Amino acid sequence: MLDDRGSSSGQSLVKAVVRDRYGTTEVLGVEDIDVPVVGAEDVLVRVRATSLNLSDWECLIGSPAYSRVGGRRRVLGSDIAGTVEAIGAEVTRFAVGDEVYGDNLGRMGGFAELATAPESVLAHKPSELTFVQASTLPQAGAIAVQGTALAAPGRRMLINGAGGGSGSFAIQLAKAAGAEVVAVDNAEKLDFMRSLGADEVVDYRVRDVTRDRGSYDVVLDMVAHRNPFAYRRMLAPAGTYRCAGGSVPALLGVATVGAVAAKATRRSVGVLMVKTGPERFGPLAAQCVSGEVDIHIDRTFALDEVPDALRYLGEGHALGKVVVEIP
C-alpha cells in the first residue's frame, strides 16, 4: 500500500519487454502491462537505465538450472537506476523524486518504464554519475569487489571472462591493489583488457590457462566449465580459486570434489558466495566518482531493442557493460 508521501503518476499501463516462456530472444516482445503493485516496504522506480548482466541472459534461456530458482520472471532486468515515483507505507530512506540505483535480482522488472524494488536493495545515486553509469555498478561491482578481495602486491591474479562487466571492474581493482593481472577472454577483447591495465592478456581459444601449473595465487572465474582438478592445478601453493558463475556440473564440482581435494595441497577451490546490497557496491561507486575506477560502457540500447541487447551480451561481444536506456 501507499501512504500520503507518494502515489503513482496516474498511469494504468506501462511499456515493458516481456516473455511468457524460456528461450532465446525470439520469446521477447514489447507490451503494455499493469503498473507494478507497491508493497509496504517497496519503492516504485521510474526506470531510466538498466544494465545487462550474464544473469539476465541465463534467466532468459533458463540455463544453467540455477537460473530458474525463484520461478520464471515475466520482465527481466535487475540492475536499475531511476527516480522514485512512489513509496510504500514503511519506507523510510527514500522520498518521491529521489534518484536511486540498485540490484533488483530477486524481483527483476528493469526492462520496463516502472519497476518495484524492496527498499533494502536500493541506494541514493551519486549526483556525479549518470543513470546509465550508475546502473552498471550494483551486480557487476559487487562481484568484482568481492572477487578481488585477495589481490595484493606480489600476488599473480588470473581473471577469466575479464572482458565483460564484472571483469572490467575486477581488472582495475586488482591492479589498484598491486597485483599482477592476467586477463582471459576471447580474441576480440584482448586490446580492451590491456587498456584496463592487465599485465598479460590471453585468448582462451589459443591457450588453456588451466595447464599453467602452479602459476596463480588468486583466480577469479566468471565462467567456470572445467574439471575442478584443472583449477587446482593452476594454483600456486596456498593459492585461491573462486568461480562466480558457470555450468552446473562445474559449480557442483568446485563446491564439492574440488574443495575437498584442494585441502590436501593447501590450495582453496570454491564458489564465490557474492553478498549483495548497497554496502557491497557503494564503495566502488565512490571510487568511480573519484576517478580511481573507470566505467566502461560498450553500447546503449533503447527499451524496444532489449532483444538485440541481450543477443549482443549472450553472444559474448560486450566490452565492459551494455545498458538499456529509457529516456
Contacts in CASP RR format, 6 or more apart in sequence:
PFRMAT RR
TARGET T0000
AUTHOR 0000-0000-0000
METHOD contacts of the structure
MODEL  1
MLDDRGSSSGQSLVKAVVRDRYGTTEVLGVEDIDVPVVGAEDVLVRVRAT
SLNLSDWECLIGSPAYSRVGGRRRVLGSDIAGTVEAIGAEVTRFAVGDEV
YGDNLGRMGGFAELATAPESVLAHKPSELTFVQASTLPQAGAIAVQGTAL
AAPGRRMLINGAGGGSGSFAIQLAKAAGAEVVAVDNAEKLDFMRSLGADE
VVDYRVRDVTRDRGSYDVVLDMVAHRNPFAYRRMLAPAGTYRCAGGSVPA
LLGVATVGAVAAKATRRSVGVLMVKTGPERFGPLAAQCVSGEVDIHIDRT
FALDEVPDALRYLGEGHALGKVVVEIP
1 38 0 8 1.000
1 39 0 8 1.000
1 40 0 8 1.000
1 88 0 8 1.000
1 89 0 8 1.000
2 8 0 8 1.000
2 38 0 8 1.000
2 86 0 8 1.000
2 87 0 8 1.000
2 88 0 8 1.000
2 89 0 8 1.000
3 87 0 8 1.000
3 88 0 8 1.000
3 89 0 8 1.000
5 87 0 8 1.000
5 88 0 8 1.000
5 91 0 8 1.000
5 95 0 8 1.000
5 96 0 8 1.000
6 86 0 8 1.000
6 87 0 8 1.000
6 96 0 8 1.000
7 86 0 8 1.000
8 35 0 8 1.000
8 38 0 8 1.000
8 44 0 8 1.000
8 85 0 8 1.000
8 86 0 8 1.000
8 114 0 8 1.000
9 46 0 8 1.000
9 85 0 8 1.000
10 35 0 8 1.000
11 35 0 8 1.000
11 114 0 8 1.000
12 34 0 8 1.000
12 35 0 8 1.000
13 32 0 8 1.000
13 33 0 8 1.000
13 34 0 8 1.000
13 35 0 8 1.000
14 32 0 8 1.000
14 33 0 8 1.000
14 34 0 8 1.000
14 35 0 8 1.000
14 112 0 8 1.000
14 113 0 8 1.000
14 114 0 8 1.000
15 30 0 8 1.000
15 31 0 8 1.000
15 32 0 8 1.000
15 112 0 8 1.000
15 113 0 8 1.000
15 303 0 8 1.000
16 30 0 8 1.000
16 31 0 8 1.000
16 32 0 8 1.000
16 33 0 8 1.000
16 75 0 8 1.000
16 109 0 8 1.000
16 111 0 8 1.000
16 112 0 8 1.000
16 113 0 8 1.000
17 28 0 8 1.000
17 29 0 8 1.000
17 30 0 8 1.000
17 31 0 8 1.000
17 75 0 8 1.000
17 76 0 8 1.000
17 111 0 8 1.000
17 112 0 8 1.000
17 303 0 8 1.000
17 304 0 8 1.000
17 306 0 8 1.000
17 307 0 8 1.000
18 28 0 8 1.000
18 29 0 8 1.000
18 30 0 8 1.000
18 31 0 8 1.000
18 33 0 8 1.000
18 74 0 8 1.000
18 75 0 8 1.000
19 27 0 8 1.000
19 28 0 8 1.000
19 29 0 8 1.000
19 60 0 8 1.000
19 74 0 8 1.000
19 76 0 8 1.000
20 27 0 8 1.000
20 74 0 8 1.000
21 27 0 8 1.000
21 72 0 8 1.000
22 60 0 8 1.000
22 61 0 8 1.000
22 62 0 8 1.000
22 68 0 8 1.000
22 72 0 8 1.000
23 60 0 8 1.000
23 61 0 8 1.000
23 62 0 8 1.000
24 60 0 8 1.000
24 61 0 8 1.000
24 311 0 8 1.000
25 60 0 8 1.000
25 307 0 8 1.000
25 308 0 8 1.000
25 310 0 8 1.000
25 311 0 8 1.000
26 307 0 8 1.000
27 60 0 8 1.000
28 60 0 8 1.000
28 306 0 8 1.000
28 307 0 8 1.000
28 310 0 8 1.000
29 307 0 8 1.000
30 303 0 8 1.000
30 304 0 8 1.000
33 74 0 8 1.000
33 75 0 8 1.000
33 112 0 8 1.000
35 44 0 8 1.000
35 114 0 8 1.000
36 44 0 8 1.000
36 109 0 8 1.000
36 114 0 8 1.000
36 115 0 8 1.000
36 116 0 8 1.000
37 116 0 8 1.000
38 44 0 8 1.000
38 86 0 8 1.000
38 87 0 8 1.000
38 88 0 8 1.000
38 116 0 8 1.000
39 88 0 8 1.000
39 116 0 8 1.000
40 88 0 8 1.000
40 89 0 8 1.000
40 90 0 8 1.000
40 91 0 8 1.000
41 88 0 8 1.000
41 90 0 8 1.000
41 91 0 8 1.000
41 118 0 8 1.000
41 119 0 8 1.000
41 120 0 8 1.000
42 87 0 8 1.000
42 88 0 8 1.000
42 91 0 8 1.000
42 116 0 8 1.000
42 117 0 8 1.000
42 118 0 8 1.000
42 119 0 8 1.000
43 84 0 8 1.000
43 86 0 8 1.000
43 87 0 8 1.000
43 88 0 8 1.000
43 91 0 8 1.000
43 94 0 8 1.000
43 100 0 8 1.000
43 116 0 8 1.000
43 117 0 8 1.000
43 118 0 8 1.000
43 119 0 8 1.000
43 122 0 8 1.000
44 84 0 8 1.000
44 85 0 8 1.000
44 86 0 8 1.000
44 87 0 8 1.000
44 114 0 8 1.000
44 115 0 8 1.000
44 116 0 8 1.000
45 80 0 8 1.000
45 82 0 8 1.000
45 83 0 8 1.000
45 84 0 8 1.000
45 85 0 8 1.000
45 100 0 8 1.000
45 114 0 8 1.000
45 115 0 8 1.000
45 116 0 8 1.000
45 117 0 8 1.000
45 122 0 8 1.000
46 82 0 8 1.000
46 83 0 8 1.000
46 84 0 8 1.000
46 85 0 8 1.000
46 113 0 8 1.000
46 114 0 8 1.000
47 80 0 8 1.000
47 81 0 8 1.000
47 82 0 8 1.000
47 110 0 8 1.000
47 112 0 8 1.000
47 113 0 8 1.000
47 114 0 8 1.000
47 115 0 8 1.000
47 326 0 8 1.000
48 81 0 8 1.000
48 82 0 8 1.000
48 83 0 8 1.000
48 131 0 8 1.000
48 132 0 8 1.000
48 135 0 8 1.000
48 325 0 8 1.000
48 326 0 8 1.000
48 327 0 8 1.000
49 80 0 8 1.000
49 81 0 8 1.000
49 82 0 8 1.000
49 130 0 8 1.000
49 131 0 8 1.000
49 132 0 8 1.000
49 134 0 8 1.000
49 135 0 8 1.000
49 323 0 8 1.000
49 324 0 8 1.000
49 325 0 8 1.000
49 326 0 8 1.000
50 77 0 8 1.000
50 78 0 8 1.000
50 79 0 8 1.000
50 80 0 8 1.000
50 81 0 8 1.000
50 110 0 8 1.000
50 111 0 8 1.000
50 135 0 8 1.000
50 323 0 8 1.000
50 324 0 8 1.000
50 326 0 8 1.000
51 79 0 8 1.000
51 132 0 8 1.000
51 135 0 8 1.000
51 136 0 8 1.000
51 139 0 8 1.000
51 140 0 8 1.000
51 321 0 8 1.000
51 322 0 8 1.000
51 323 0 8 1.000
51 324 0 8 1.000
52 77 0 8 1.000
52 79 0 8 1.000
52 309 0 8 1.000
52 310 0 8 1.000
52 313 0 8 1.000
52 318 0 8 1.000
52 321 0 8 1.000
52 322 0 8 1.000
52 323 0 8 1.000
52 324 0 8 1.000
53 78 0 8 1.000
53 79 0 8 1.000
53 139 0 8 1.000
53 140 0 8 1.000
53 165 0 8 1.000
54 222 0 8 1.000
54 245 0 8 1.000
54 313 0 8 1.000
54 314 0 8 1.000
55 67 0 8 1.000
55 78 0 8 1.000
55 105 0 8 1.000
55 139 0 8 1.000
56 76 0 8 1.000
56 77 0 8 1.000
56 78 0 8 1.000
56 310 0 8 1.000
56 313 0 8 1.000
57 310 0 8 1.000
57 313 0 8 1.000
57 314 0 8 1.000
58 64 0 8 1.000
58 67 0 8 1.000
59 67 0 8 1.000
59 68 0 8 1.000
59 72 0 8 1.000
59 73 0 8 1.000
59 76 0 8 1.000
59 108 0 8 1.000
60 76 0 8 1.000
60 310 0 8 1.000
61 67 0 8 1.000
62 68 0 8 1.000
62 72 0 8 1.000
64 246 0 8 1.000
64 247 0 8 1.000
64 248 0 8 1.000
64 251 0 8 1.000
65 248 0 8 1.000
66 248 0 8 1.000
66 251 0 8 1.000
70 106 0 8 1.000
73 107 0 8 1.000
73 108 0 8 1.000
73 109 0 8 1.000
75 108 0 8 1.000
75 109 0 8 1.000
75 110 0 8 1.000
75 111 0 8 1.000
75 112 0 8 1.000
75 115 0 8 1.000
76 108 0 8 1.000
76 109 0 8 1.000
76 110 0 8 1.000
76 111 0 8 1.000
77 104 0 8 1.000
77 108 0 8 1.000
77 109 0 8 1.000
77 110 0 8 1.000
77 111 0 8 1.000
78 103 0 8 1.000
78 104 0 8 1.000
78 105 0 8 1.000
78 106 0 8 1.000
78 108 0 8 1.000
78 109 0 8 1.000
78 110 0 8 1.000
78 138 0 8 1.000
78 139 0 8 1.000
79 101 0 8 1.000
79 102 0 8 1.000
79 103 0 8 1.000
79 104 0 8 1.000
79 135 0 8 1.000
79 136 0 8 1.000
79 137 0 8 1.000
79 138 0 8 1.000
79 139 0 8 1.000
79 140 0 8 1.000
80 101 0 8 1.000
80 102 0 8 1.000
80 104 0 8 1.000
80 109 0 8 1.000
80 110 0 8 1.000
80 115 0 8 1.000
80 117 0 8 1.000
80 135 0 8 1.000
81 99 0 8 1.000
81 100 0 8 1.000
81 101 0 8 1.000
81 102 0 8 1.000
81 125 0 8 1.000
81 131 0 8 1.000
81 132 0 8 1.000
81 134 0 8 1.000
81 135 0 8 1.000
82 99 0 8 1.000
82 100 0 8 1.000
82 101 0 8 1.000
82 125 0 8 1.000
82 131 0 8 1.000
83 97 0 8 1.000
83 98 0 8 1.000
83 99 0 8 1.000
83 100 0 8 1.000
84 94 0 8 1.000
84 95 0 8 1.000
84 96 0 8 1.000
84 97 0 8 1.000
84 98 0 8 1.000
84 99 0 8 1.000
84 100 0 8 1.000
85 96 0 8 1.000
85 97 0 8 1.000
85 114 0 8 1.000
86 96 0 8 1.000
87 94 0 8 1.000
87 95 0 8 1.000
87 96 0 8 1.000
87 119 0 8 1.000
90 119 0 8 1.000
91 119 0 8 1.000
92 119 0 8 1.000
93 119 0 8 1.000
93 122 0 8 1.000
94 100 0 8 1.000
94 119 0 8 1.000
94 122 0 8 1.000
94 124 0 8 1.000
98 124 0 8 1.000
99 124 0 8 1.000
99 125 0 8 1.000
99 127 0 8 1.000
99 131 0 8 1.000
100 122 0 8 1.000
100 123 0 8 1.000
100 124 0 8 1.000
100 125 0 8 1.000
101 122 0 8 1.000
101 123 0 8 1.000
101 125 0 8 1.000
101 131 0 8 1.000
101 134 0 8 1.000
101 135 0 8 1.000
101 137 0 8 1.000
101 138 0 8 1.000
102 117 0 8 1.000
102 121 0 8 1.000
102 122 0 8 1.000
102 123 0 8 1.000
102 137 0 8 1.000
102 138 0 8 1.000
102 277 0 8 1.000
102 278 0 8 1.000
102 281 0 8 1.000
103 121 0 8 1.000
103 138 0 8 1.000
103 139 0 8 1.000
103 142 0 8 1.000
103 276 0 8 1.000
103 277 0 8 1.000
103 281 0 8 1.000
104 110 0 8 1.000
104 115 0 8 1.000
104 117 0 8 1.000
104 118 0 8 1.000
104 121 0 8 1.000
105 139 0 8 1.000
105 276 0 8 1.000
107 115 0 8 1.000
107 116 0 8 1.000
107 117 0 8 1.000
107 118 0 8 1.000
108 115 0 8 1.000
109 115 0 8 1.000
111 303 0 8 1.000
111 306 0 8 1.000
111 324 0 8 1.000
112 303 0 8 1.000
113 303 0 8 1.000
113 326 0 8 1.000
120 277 0 8 1.000
121 138 0 8 1.000
121 276 0 8 1.000
121 277 0 8 1.000
121 278 0 8 1.000
122 278 0 8 1.000
123 277 0 8 1.000
123 278 0 8 1.000
123 281 0 8 1.000
123 282 0 8 1.000
123 285 0 8 1.000
125 131 0 8 1.000
125 134 0 8 1.000
126 134 0 8 1.000
126 285 0 8 1.000
126 286 0 8 1.000
126 289 0 8 1.000
128 289 0 8 1.000
129 285 0 8 1.000
129 288 0 8 1.000
129 289 0 8 1.000
129 295 0 8 1.000
131 325 0 8 1.000
132 297 0 8 1.000
132 300 0 8 1.000
132 323 0 8 1.000
132 325 0 8 1.000
133 288 0 8 1.000
133 295 0 8 1.000
133 297 0 8 1.000
134 285 0 8 1.000
135 323 0 8 1.000
136 165 0 8 1.000
136 295 0 8 1.000
136 297 0 8 1.000
136 321 0 8 1.000
136 323 0 8 1.000
137 281 0 8 1.000
137 282 0 8 1.000
137 284 0 8 1.000
137 285 0 8 1.000
137 288 0 8 1.000
137 295 0 8 1.000
138 276 0 8 1.000
138 277 0 8 1.000
138 281 0 8 1.000
139 166 0 8 1.000
139 276 0 8 1.000
139 281 0 8 1.000
140 165 0 8 1.000
140 166 0 8 1.000
140 167 0 8 1.000
140 168 0 8 1.000
140 169 0 8 1.000
140 321 0 8 1.000
141 166 0 8 1.000
141 169 0 8 1.000
141 280 0 8 1.000
141 281 0 8 1.000
141 284 0 8 1.000
142 274 0 8 1.000
142 275 0 8 1.000
142 276 0 8 1.000
142 277 0 8 1.000
142 280 0 8 1.000
142 281 0 8 1.000
143 166 0 8 1.000
143 170 0 8 1.000
143 222 0 8 1.000
143 244 0 8 1.000
143 272 0 8 1.000
143 274 0 8 1.000
144 166 0 8 1.000
144 167 0 8 1.000
144 169 0 8 1.000
144 170 0 8 1.000
144 173 0 8 1.000
144 284 0 8 1.000
145 169 0 8 1.000
145 173 0 8 1.000
145 280 0 8 1.000
145 281 0 8 1.000
145 283 0 8 1.000
145 284 0 8 1.000
146 272 0 8 1.000
146 274 0 8 1.000
146 275 0 8 1.000
146 280 0 8 1.000
147 170 0 8 1.000
147 220 0 8 1.000
147 242 0 8 1.000
147 244 0 8 1.000
147 272 0 8 1.000
148 157 0 8 1.000
148 170 0 8 1.000
148 173 0 8 1.000
148 174 0 8 1.000
148 177 0 8 1.000
148 179 0 8 1.000
148 218 0 8 1.000
148 220 0 8 1.000
150 157 0 8 1.000
150 217 0 8 1.000
150 218 0 8 1.000
150 240 0 8 1.000
151 157 0 8 1.000
151 173 0 8 1.000
151 174 0 8 1.000
151 177 0 8 1.000
151 178 0 8 1.000
151 179 0 8 1.000
151 181 0 8 1.000
151 218 0 8 1.000
152 177 0 8 1.000
152 178 0 8 1.000
152 179 0 8 1.000
153 177 0 8 1.000
153 178 0 8 1.000
153 179 0 8 1.000
154 178 0 8 1.000
154 179 0 8 1.000
154 180 0 8 1.000
154 217 0 8 1.000
155 178 0 8 1.000
155 179 0 8 1.000
155 180 0 8 1.000
155 217 0 8 1.000
155 218 0 8 1.000
156 179 0 8 1.000
156 180 0 8 1.000
156 182 0 8 1.000
156 215 0 8 1.000
156 216 0 8 1.000
156 217 0 8 1.000
156 218 0 8 1.000
156 236 0 8 1.000
157 174 0 8 1.000
157 179 0 8 1.000
157 180 0 8 1.000
157 181 0 8 1.000
157 182 0 8 1.000
157 216 0 8 1.000
157 217 0 8 1.000
157 218 0 8 1.000
157 219 0 8 1.000
157 220 0 8 1.000
158 181 0 8 1.000
158 182 0 8 1.000
158 183 0 8 1.000
158 184 0 8 1.000
158 209 0 8 1.000
158 215 0 8 1.000
158 216 0 8 1.000
158 218 0 8 1.000
158 219 0 8 1.000
158 220 0 8 1.000
158 234 0 8 1.000
159 167 0 8 1.000
159 170 0 8 1.000
159 171 0 8 1.000
159 174 0 8 1.000
159 181 0 8 1.000
159 182 0 8 1.000
159 183 0 8 1.000
159 184 0 8 1.000
159 198 0 8 1.000
159 219 0 8 1.000
159 220 0 8 1.000
159 222 0 8 1.000
160 184 0 8 1.000
160 185 0 8 1.000
160 204 0 8 1.000
160 209 0 8 1.000
160 219 0 8 1.000
160 220 0 8 1.000
160 221 0 8 1.000
160 222 0 8 1.000
160 223 0 8 1.000
160 224 0 8 1.000
161 167 0 8 1.000
161 183 0 8 1.000
161 184 0 8 1.000
161 185 0 8 1.000
161 221 0 8 1.000
161 222 0 8 1.000
161 223 0 8 1.000
162 168 0 8 1.000
162 170 0 8 1.000
162 171 0 8 1.000
162 183 0 8 1.000
162 184 0 8 1.000
162 185 0 8 1.000
162 189 0 8 1.000
162 193 0 8 1.000
162 198 0 8 1.000
162 222 0 8 1.000
163 171 0 8 1.000
163 183 0 8 1.000
163 185 0 8 1.000
163 189 0 8 1.000
163 192 0 8 1.000
163 193 0 8 1.000
163 318 0 8 1.000
163 319 0 8 1.000
163 320 0 8 1.000
164 185 0 8 1.000
164 189 0 8 1.000
164 222 0 8 1.000
164 318 0 8 1.000
164 319 0 8 1.000
164 320 0 8 1.000
164 321 0 8 1.000
165 296 0 8 1.000
165 318 0 8 1.000
165 320 0 8 1.000
165 321 0 8 1.000
166 222 0 8 1.000
166 244 0 8 1.000
167 183 0 8 1.000
167 220 0 8 1.000
167 222 0 8 1.000
167 320 0 8 1.000
168 192 0 8 1.000
168 196 0 8 1.000
168 296 0 8 1.000
168 319 0 8 1.000
168 320 0 8 1.000
168 321 0 8 1.000
169 284 0 8 1.000
169 293 0 8 1.000
170 220 0 8 1.000
171 181 0 8 1.000
171 183 0 8 1.000
171 193 0 8 1.000
171 196 0 8 1.000
171 197 0 8 1.000
171 198 0 8 1.000
172 196 0 8 1.000
172 197 0 8 1.000
172 293 0 8 1.000
172 294 0 8 1.000
173 284 0 8 1.000
173 293 0 8 1.000
174 181 0 8 1.000
175 181 0 8 1.000
175 196 0 8 1.000
175 197 0 8 1.000
175 198 0 8 1.000
176 292 0 8 1.000
176 293 0 8 1.000
179 217 0 8 1.000
179 218 0 8 1.000
180 199 0 8 1.000
180 200 0 8 1.000
181 197 0 8 1.000
181 198 0 8 1.000
181 199 0 8 1.000
181 200 0 8 1.000
182 198 0 8 1.000
182 199 0 8 1.000
182 200 0 8 1.000
182 201 0 8 1.000
182 202 0 8 1.000
182 209 0 8 1.000
182 216 0 8 1.000
183 193 0 8 1.000
183 194 0 8 1.000
183 196 0 8 1.000
183 198 0 8 1.000
183 200 0 8 1.000
183 201 0 8 1.000
183 202 0 8 1.000
184 201 0 8 1.000
184 202 0 8 1.000
184 203 0 8 1.000
184 204 0 8 1.000
184 209 0 8 1.000
185 193 0 8 1.000
185 201 0 8 1.000
185 202 0 8 1.000
185 203 0 8 1.000
185 204 0 8 1.000
186 203 0 8 1.000
186 204 0 8 1.000
186 205 0 8 1.000
186 316 0 8 1.000
187 203 0 8 1.000
187 205 0 8 1.000
187 206 0 8 1.000
188 317 0 8 1.000
188 319 0 8 1.000
189 201 0 8 1.000
189 319 0 8 1.000
190 201 0 8 1.000
190 202 0 8 1.000
190 203 0 8 1.000
192 296 0 8 1.000
192 319 0 8 1.000
192 320 0 8 1.000
193 201 0 8 1.000
194 201 0 8 1.000
196 294 0 8 1.000
196 296 0 8 1.000
202 209 0 8 1.000
209 215 0 8 1.000
209 234 0 8 1.000
210 226 0 8 1.000
210 230 0 8 1.000
210 231 0 8 1.000
210 233 0 8 1.000
210 234 0 8 1.000
211 233 0 8 1.000
212 234 0 8 1.000
213 233 0 8 1.000
213 234 0 8 1.000
214 233 0 8 1.000
214 234 0 8 1.000
214 235 0 8 1.000
214 236 0 8 1.000
214 237 0 8 1.000
215 234 0 8 1.000
215 236 0 8 1.000
216 234 0 8 1.000
216 235 0 8 1.000
216 236 0 8 1.000
216 239 0 8 1.000
217 235 0 8 1.000
217 236 0 8 1.000
217 238 0 8 1.000
217 239 0 8 1.000
217 240 0 8 1.000
218 239 0 8 1.000
218 240 0 8 1.000
218 241 0 8 1.000
219 231 0 8 1.000
219 234 0 8 1.000
219 235 0 8 1.000
219 240 0 8 1.000
219 241 0 8 1.000
219 242 0 8 1.000
220 242 0 8 1.000
220 244 0 8 1.000
220 272 0 8 1.000
221 231 0 8 1.000
221 241 0 8 1.000
221 242 0 8 1.000
221 243 0 8 1.000
221 244 0 8 1.000
221 245 0 8 1.000
221 246 0 8 1.000
222 243 0 8 1.000
222 244 0 8 1.000
222 245 0 8 1.000
222 246 0 8 1.000
223 245 0 8 1.000
223 246 0 8 1.000
224 231 0 8 1.000
224 243 0 8 1.000
224 245 0 8 1.000
224 246 0 8 1.000
224 247 0 8 1.000
224 250 0 8 1.000
224 251 0 8 1.000
224 254 0 8 1.000
225 246 0 8 1.000
225 247 0 8 1.000
225 250 0 8 1.000
226 250 0 8 1.000
227 253 0 8 1.000
228 250 0 8 1.000
228 253 0 8 1.000
228 254 0 8 1.000
228 257 0 8 1.000
228 258 0 8 1.000
228 259 0 8 1.000
228 261 0 8 1.000
228 262 0 8 1.000
228 269 0 8 1.000
229 257 0 8 1.000
229 258 0 8 1.000
229 261 0 8 1.000
231 241 0 8 1.000
231 243 0 8 1.000
231 254 0 8 1.000
231 258 0 8 1.000
231 269 0 8 1.000
232 241 0 8 1.000
232 258 0 8 1.000
232 261 0 8 1.000
232 262 0 8 1.000
232 265 0 8 1.000
232 267 0 8 1.000
232 269 0 8 1.000
234 241 0 8 1.000
235 241 0 8 1.000
235 262 0 8 1.000
235 267 0 8 1.000
235 268 0 8 1.000
235 269 0 8 1.000
237 265 0 8 1.000
237 266 0 8 1.000
237 267 0 8 1.000
238 266 0 8 1.000
238 267 0 8 1.000
239 266 0 8 1.000
239 267 0 8 1.000
239 268 0 8 1.000
240 267 0 8 1.000
240 268 0 8 1.000
241 254 0 8 1.000
241 262 0 8 1.000
241 267 0 8 1.000
241 268 0 8 1.000
241 269 0 8 1.000
241 270 0 8 1.000
242 270 0 8 1.000
242 271 0 8 1.000
242 272 0 8 1.000
243 250 0 8 1.000
243 251 0 8 1.000
243 254 0 8 1.000
243 270 0 8 1.000
243 271 0 8 1.000
243 272 0 8 1.000
244 271 0 8 1.000
244 272 0 8 1.000
244 274 0 8 1.000
245 251 0 8 1.000
245 271 0 8 1.000
251 271 0 8 1.000
254 269 0 8 1.000
254 270 0 8 1.000
254 271 0 8 1.000
255 270 0 8 1.000
255 271 0 8 1.000
258 269 0 8 1.000
258 270 0 8 1.000
259 268 0 8 1.000
259 269 0 8 1.000
259 270 0 8 1.000
261 269 0 8 1.000
262 268 0 8 1.000
262 269 0 8 1.000
262 270 0 8 1.000
274 280 0 8 1.000
284 293 0 8 1.000
287 293 0 8 1.000
288 294 0 8 1.000
288 295 0 8 1.000
295 321 0 8 1.000
296 319 0 8 1.000
296 320 0 8 1.000
296 321 0 8 1.000
297 320 0 8 1.000
297 321 0 8 1.000
297 322 0 8 1.000
297 323 0 8 1.000
298 317 0 8 1.000
298 318 0 8 1.000
298 319 0 8 1.000
298 320 0 8 1.000
298 321 0 8 1.000
298 322 0 8 1.000
299 309 0 8 1.000
299 312 0 8 1.000
299 318 0 8 1.000
299 322 0 8 1.000
299 323 0 8 1.000
300 322 0 8 1.000
300 323 0 8 1.000
300 324 0 8 1.000
300 325 0 8 1.000
301 308 0 8 1.000
301 309 0 8 1.000
301 312 0 8 1.000
301 322 0 8 1.000
301 323 0 8 1.000
301 324 0 8 1.000
301 325 0 8 1.000
302 324 0 8 1.000
302 325 0 8 1.000
302 326 0 8 1.000
303 324 0 8 1.000
303 326 0 8 1.000
305 324 0 8 1.000
306 324 0 8 1.000
309 322 0 8 1.000
309 324 0 8 1.000
312 318 0 8 1.000
312 322 0 8 1.000
313 322 0 8 1.000
END
